[in-house]
Amino acid sequence: MPSLCRLKSAAAATVLLAAASPVAAQYRLPPDSVVRRIIDEQVGPKHTAGLVIGLLDADGTRRILSAGKADNGAVQLDANTVFEIGSISKTFTNALLADMVRRGEVTLDQTVQSLLPSTVKMPTRNGKEITLLDLATASSGIPRMPSNFKPKDPANPFADYTVAQLYEYLNGLTLTRDIGAQYEYSNTGMGLLGHVLALRLKKTYFEAVEERVLKPLGMKDTRIDLTPSMRSRLALGHDQAGKIVANWDIPSLAGAGALRSTVNDMFKFLAANLDSTSKPLGPTLALTHGTRRPTTIPNMTIGLAWHILKGPGGTIVWHNGGTGGYRTWTGFDQAKRVGIVLLTNSAIGADDVALHLIDSLIPLGKPPTVRKEVAIDPAILPKYVGTYRFAPEFALVVTVENGTLMIAATGQGKVPAHAASEREFFVDGVDASVTFVVDSTGQATSAVLNQDGGKQTGQRVP
């Protein structure tokens, strides 16, 4: 979703685990003392509200460590605490796809058009139609977010986006590049994939995933609509400044990021992914792990939703997720037969922690740049109000509330911004800043987003 995740041969090829060598069988992730030190450092300096990490060793041992707070009464962070898992939901959508392929209900080269109502016309390009594989590998040419995505409530941005709006968007969409030509992470595409698979089965998205994936694996704590028990164990989400924020509801693009889960439930999913011979879903899940297409990220390819990283110490199959107040990660090394699930109730992620623990040669990320807030004349702020378009599917909306500049990225809630100077502003917990470009009257005409060592300019639009 805008922040559900930052990264990511048509014939189905089963990826079998390598025979367990004595080394692999004995491989263990770092000891608890090392993990504890690292996660305590994350929860402190990075202001992450709370974090639960589950480590699955090659011998089947499951370890759980936690730090921080849930901010929900007496709720304790543990293996049964409930989190929004965001874009990790995409791996469940593709587990459903793989199951339907194995049953002969769909094929990977089947066109999306064939599964939609006749009133919906999927975009084509150069005589080629978008297939299920194109959606599953984020290479359909469909942008990350639909252009008619204009939430009434930025704090719960997907809640009012309807299937009718999705169909309207598809009917008017013109692709800007060839289908299958380039990887572009797309919440729209993956949400559409979940939608058409559910249509094929004549069920809701959750009913389909529950029947084909969750129930077979005994995952009773992975749902979209929370049971009373799950609600009582929900960790509340926090924004970058540590403020509690609303949960997200994602009805129409559910396949892109609507699921909630726990570490204990995710352990079941990890274990099934690590053993291609396991019943009932090992062979099905194995279909999702093999490389299908390249990506634009060095040393990274994509399977069916899963990203496949050739790291310095091995190959990691992984996916992350993010909603308004949560950042999550899960992945595994098939050769070492280990896996990790890391769930936080914070908009400040810890992907680097999970990657480092599964491959010690991958360094931990650098701490965010420390910026100092300075006092400025509040009369300047209204001249920065507006929408700044950085890409067709991504913009920053700037407002002023009670004398504070507020910034909302597409699909995310508003967060307060602090002045580093009269024209540069930063947000707590995010290693990024926005600098406004102004005309002779001081009115902003564009904004420069400084993030990850790069700069992007967004023009102010009416």
N, C-alpha and C positions, 0 to 999 in steps of 0.2 A: 504494500500500500504505500502511499507516498513515503511512509517510513516503515512499512512492514518489513522491508529488507533493503539493504543498500547494494549488495552484490547478488551476482548470479551468472549410418545406414538405416534406413527406415525399417528394416527387418528386425523383429525383436530378437535379442541375443541374451540368453541367460548368463549372468555373471556368477560363476561358481566360486566359492571361497577356496583359496589355496589350502591344500592339505595342511593340517595343523602341524607345524614343525615343533620340536621340543622348545625352541626359543619362543615362538609365538604363543604356545600353550602356557608358558610361564610368565609372559609379559604382564607387567603391572604398571599402571599409571603412577604418577608420583605419590609418595606417602602423604598421609593426612596432614602431617606437620608442615609440609611444603605448601600443600593446597590451602591450608588454613592461613598461613602467612600471606599468601598472594591475595586471597579473597578479602581478608581483613584490610589490606592496603587499598583494595578497590572500593570497599564500602566507605572508607574514611576519606582520603584525599579526593576521590572522584565524586563523592556525595551520592553514590548509588544508595537508594533507600534500603533495599534488601535483596538478598541473592540466595538461591538454593542451587547447589550443584550436585549432580549425581554422576558417579564414576563407575563404569562397568569394566571390570578386569577380565583378562582372557580366561581365567578359571571360573568365571561366572559370579565372582564376588561383587556385590553391590555396596558402594559406600556413598553416604550422603553427608554433606557439610552445608552449613548455612551461616549467614551473618546478616546483621541489620534488623529491620523492623517491617511489620506488615501494616501498621497503622490502622488496624481494624479490631478494636477491642482487645479481647484476650487471644486473638489468633497468633499462633506461633509459626514461624517459618520452618517448615520441615518437608518431608517427602510427599505429604498429602496436601500441602498448601496449593491452592488453585491460582493459576496465572493465565492471562491471555497469551497464546503462543504465536499469534500473528502469522507471518508468512510460512512458518513451519507447517501450517495447514496445507500448503501447496504439495508437500510430500504425501499427505493423506489423499489429496485429490488424485495424485498420480498413482498411488497404490490402488485406488478405485479403477483408474484407467487400465492399469496392468491386469487387474482381475477380470475386467470386462473383455480385454483382448484375449486372455487365456480361455475364457468361456466362449469366444467367438461372437460376442455381442456387438463388438466394434472392431475396427482395425486401425492401426496407427496411421495408415495412409488414407483413411476415410476423410472426406471433406466435412468441415464443420457445417457447411450449408445443408448437407443431407440430414442433419439432426435438428435443424431449426424450423419453425413455422414458415410457410410459404410467403408470408408477408414480410419476412426479414431477408434482406439481400446482403450477404457477406461481400466485403470488398474483394476484388481480384486484381491481379496485375500481370500484364504481359501474358494473358491467357492461363495463368496458374491460379488455382484455388488454395485457400488455407486449409491445412489438414489438422487432425488432432495432434500429430507429432509436432507440427509447427507451433501450436499453442504450448505443448508440454515442454518444449525446449526454448521458449522465449525467443523465437525467431520468425514469428508470423508477420512482423512489420506493424502490428497493432501497438500503438504507443502505451507507455506505462500507465497513464490515467486517461479516461475519456474527457474530451473537450467540454462536454456538457455537465461535468461534475462540479456543481456549485452548491455546496452544503449550506443549509439554513443554519445549522448549529456546528461551528468549527470544532467544538469540543467533542462531538460525536458525528464525524463528517460523513460516514457512509450510511447512516440510519435512514435517510430519506431518498437515497438513490434507488430508483425502481427498475424493474425489468423492462418496462415500457421505455424508460430513458436509455437503457442499454441498447435496445433494439433501434431506437431513433438514432443513436450514435453510430451504430453499425451501418444503417441504411445510408447515412451521409458521409461515411468515412472514405477518404481517398488515400491509398497507401503511397508513401513517398520513396519506398525502395522495394526491391524484389523480395518475394516471399522466400524465406529460408536463407537469405543472403547474409544476415547479420543478427547477432544476439542483441536483444534489448529487453531488459527485465520489464515485465508487463503484468501489473495487477489486473488490468482489464482482460488480457488474454487468459490468465489463469482463472479468473472469476468466470469467464465465458466457458472455459473447459469444464469446470464443475457444473455449470448450468446445463450444458448440453448433455453431459453424462446422466445427470438427474432426469432430464427430459426423456432420454432413451429408456430409462428404467421406470418412468412414470412415477417417480418419487420425488420428495424434496431432496436437496443436497445432503442434509444431515441424515435422513433416512437411508440414503444410498450408502454413505460412508459408514454409518453405524452397522448396517447389515453385512457389508462386504469386508470391513476392516476392523472396526472397533469391537464388535461382539466376538468375532473369531479369536481375537487376541485378548479378550477379557478386560478391555479398557473401559471400565464403567465410569471413570472420572474424566473422560474426555468428551466434551459436549459443546454445543453452541449455547443453548438455553440451560442455565444452571439449575440443578436440583436444589432443594432447600439445604441439603447437606453440603453441597459444593459451595453454595453462597455463603454458608457459615464459615467456610475455610478459605474464602477469597482474599488474597493480598491486594490491597488497594494500590492502583497505579499512581506514579508520581511523575511530574514533568522535570525538566532539567534543573529547575530551581528548587526541587524538593517539595513542591506543592502537590497535594492530592488532586487528581484529575478524574474525569468521568471515564467509565468503560465504553468501549466501542461496540456498536451493533452493526453487523455487515450482512444484511439480508440477501441482496441481489448478487453480490460478488463474493459470496461465502467461500467459494473454493480457493480464493486468494488469501484468506486470513481470518476466518471467523471462529476457529476452535479455541477452547480453553482446556487446560490439562494440568497434570501434576507430574512431579519427577517420578513417582512410583508408576504411573501409567505410561509415561514416556520410556521408562526402562523396558517395558514389555515390547514397545515398538522397536527400540534399539536392538534388543536381543533377537527379535524376529528378522530384522534387517541383517544382522551379523551372521546368521546361520541360514544359508540358502536351502538346506535340507529340512529345516524345521517345519512342523505342521502346526497350523494349516496354511500359512501364508509365505513361508520362506522362499519357495520358487517364484511366487508372484512378485514379492518385493525385490527379488534379485533382478527382475526385468527392468527395474527403475534405476539401477546403479551404473550401468555401462555407458560409456561415452557415446553420445548421439550427435552432438554438434560442437563446434568450437565456440568460445566466447571472445569478448574483446579484452579480457583480463589475462595478463601473463600467467602461464602455467595452469590455466583453468579451462576445463571443458564442462559441458552440462549433459546430464542424463535425462531422465524424465523428472524434471524439477530439481533433482539433487545436483549440487555443484561438486565438481571433482577436482581437487587441488593437488597438483604434484608438488608436495612440500620437500624441504631438504632432507627430512627424515622419513618420508613415506608418502603414501597417497591417502588423502582425507576426503571422504564423502560427507558433505555437510549442507546445512541450510540454517539461516537465521531468520529472525522475525522481529517486528516492532509495531506496536500500536501506540496510542497516545501516551500511555504511562507504563509501558512494558518493553523490555528488550530480551530476546531469547536466542538460544543457539543449541543445535544438536548435530552430532556427527560421529563418524567412526572411521577407524583404520581397519580394513578387512584383513590385511596381512597379519597385523598384531592382534586382531580380534578384540579390540577394545573400543569403547564408546563413551561419550560424554553428553549429558544434557545439562544446560545451564539456564535457569529462569530467573529474571529479575523483575521487580515491580518498580522500574525506573526507566525513564527515557534516555538514561545514560547506559549504553551497552557495555558488555564485557566480552565481546567476541575474541579479543586478543588473549584473554585468560584461557578460554577453552582451547583455542588453537595452540597456545604455548604448552598447556598441560598434555595435549595429545601428541605434540611434536615439540620437544624442548628446544629444537633448533630454530623454531619460529619465535622471535623475540616478543616480549610484552610491549604493548604500545607505549608511546611517550605520554607523560601526563599532559593535560591540557595547558595551553599557554595561560599564564597568570596575567590578567588584565586588571588595571585599577580604574575604578569609576571616578569621573571628574564631574564637577558641577557645571551645568550650562544653563542658559536662559530658556525656561520652558516655552517662551513665545516662539522659539525656533521650530519646535516639534510639529506644529500643524503643516508646515511647508513640506514635510516628508511623507505625509499621509497619502496613500494611494496603493495601487496594485502594480507590481513590477514583474514583468513576464520574462523569464529566463529561457523557457522552452515551451512548446505548445501545451505540454502537460504539467508544467511546473511554474509556480509563481510565488512571490512573497506578498502578503497583504499587510500593510502597515496602517495602524490606527493609533489614536491617542486616547487613553483612558485615565482620568484623574491625574493628569499631568505626567503620565508615564507612557513612553513609546512602547507599543505592543506589536509583535511580529508573528504572523501565522504563515507557515509554509503550506503548500497545497496538501489538503487532507489531514492537517495537524491542528491542534488547538493553539490559541494565542498564548505567547509567553512574553514576559516583560524584558525589554532590552535596556542596557545600561550604556551611558555615554563614555567612550574612551577619549573622545574629542567632540567638537561641535558637529562633525559629520560622520564619525565612526561609532558604531554601536555593537555591543556583544551581548550574548545570552549566557547565563550561568550554566556551567557544565558542558558547553559545546565549544570545541576548538575551532571557532569560526567567528567572523565579524562581517558586518554590512557597512559599507561606506557609500554615502549618498553623493551623487554628482549634481551640482546645482547651477542654475543660470544666474544672470546678473542681479536678479531680484532675490536670490536665495531660495527659489522654488526648485525642488528636486525634479530632475528630468530623467534620471536613471539611478540604478543602485549597483554596486559591485559586491558580489559575494566572495569573500576570501575564505577558502576552506581547503584543507588537505594540500596546502602548498600551491594551490591554483586559484585563478580568479575568473569569475564569470560575471558578465554584465547583463542586467535585466532592464529593459526600457519601461518607463512608467506609461501605463495605458489608461485611457479614460475610464 
